[in-house]
């Protein structure tokens, strides 16, 4: 019986790997008719792979569980496991609370983030967290696919179209769509999830065989990030870099690579600006941060500072060439890396980031209420992000205000349990149809354009808390164990990047399945690490 169960476990591992590899290739690259209804095409592909793969997997897993009856093994559930399980149960409760049973099953047309999609995310997490033995191979496939997507995205910004998706499109449409993913904001969401993985391997790998390809992926990611023209992507990168700084600052070598990566990022902004001038798109108007990356002198200064710090950190190591240049001898380098100070910075920097964010929010509020000094207010008036109104953030000001209103006016049941997965539009049509028509005309308001506000409305306070808990516990768990496996740092950063990016965006098929895949892989790695620790402790 034990042999049969072991054989079934191996079969499950193969099936999980096969399904995940297919997802990592098909979903980013597949498009039925170019950019025409590309989001729906990708979801149909995702749905087909998941329904086929999960059917076989659930049958084999059922047999695996039946053959394991009688084996008294303690079931270990991590905090992330519990949050994922609670999230699914609370999503089911939200279906009952909302009452939009038909709409809740698959969700709003074009987004399709209904109960079945939420179930698929949870299954991906548990499949990979328990049977993710071949996570390195799966991750390699995902990164290779991401590299292809990035290259096409870079070429598209140069108006070079190797795949024929731009045929028949005008300059305005070419500015809106990228690579094999479609809309630039959807492209940015995939970038926000996958790029931190490449950065993480580059920063922490001790083998050149991994550092070189990960460095190439990282540089491709930087080049496409500074050209895809979405300020949300910079916010996502900042979140990922915060995680990497906290994990890198204590050691000279990793901090040297970190500042080196920053140097490459700022260099990418300048390089891509000049490259894009060869064949510019006249309708591509750079967003606020993108314009800074391309043309501002501030980013030249930041590039110079990062380069100088990288050289200094490199010189602190035992490198004979630099030692000879400095001292005229081959004597070992005696410069000391201030490890103690940098460990303090690991705590200070996150607090400083929080203070800065709070300060910016206060400045926006004071600017809106007319409470700032005249000179400062006049200077900030030229920066759209400091002037809160309905058009703030490409119309998010009006959407967030309306979304906050419908949540505050909801019943106690809706506040606690929500209106149902991806039922935002159904709820608005049922209770606020006339107001929606006045504000947006014939356009449909399908979600809050802020995943955390959206989940608060769809899943309620309880479901929202469980959902946020998934990411917070995963980040904490991966950071605590990152020294045991270099992949965990990138996975923690990807979770933070996703959270930051989707503060301005939403769940969809090009990002949410992949972050659950990464979290499942990370949980598997930590569980295997815990098993080895337990075994070593009992030897």
PyMOL commands that set and color helices and strands:
alter all, ss='L'
color gray80, all
select helices_A, chain A and resi 2-29+38-67+79-98+101-106+115-131+135-157+171-176+184-204+208-225+231-248+252-276+288-295+297-315+320-327+339-368+374-380+384-386+392-408+412-417+424-440+451-480+482-484+487-501+512-538
alter helices_A, ss='H'
color red, helices_A
select strands_A, chain A and resi 177-178+182-183
alter strands_A, ss='S'
color yellow, strands_A
deselect
rebuild
show_as cartoon
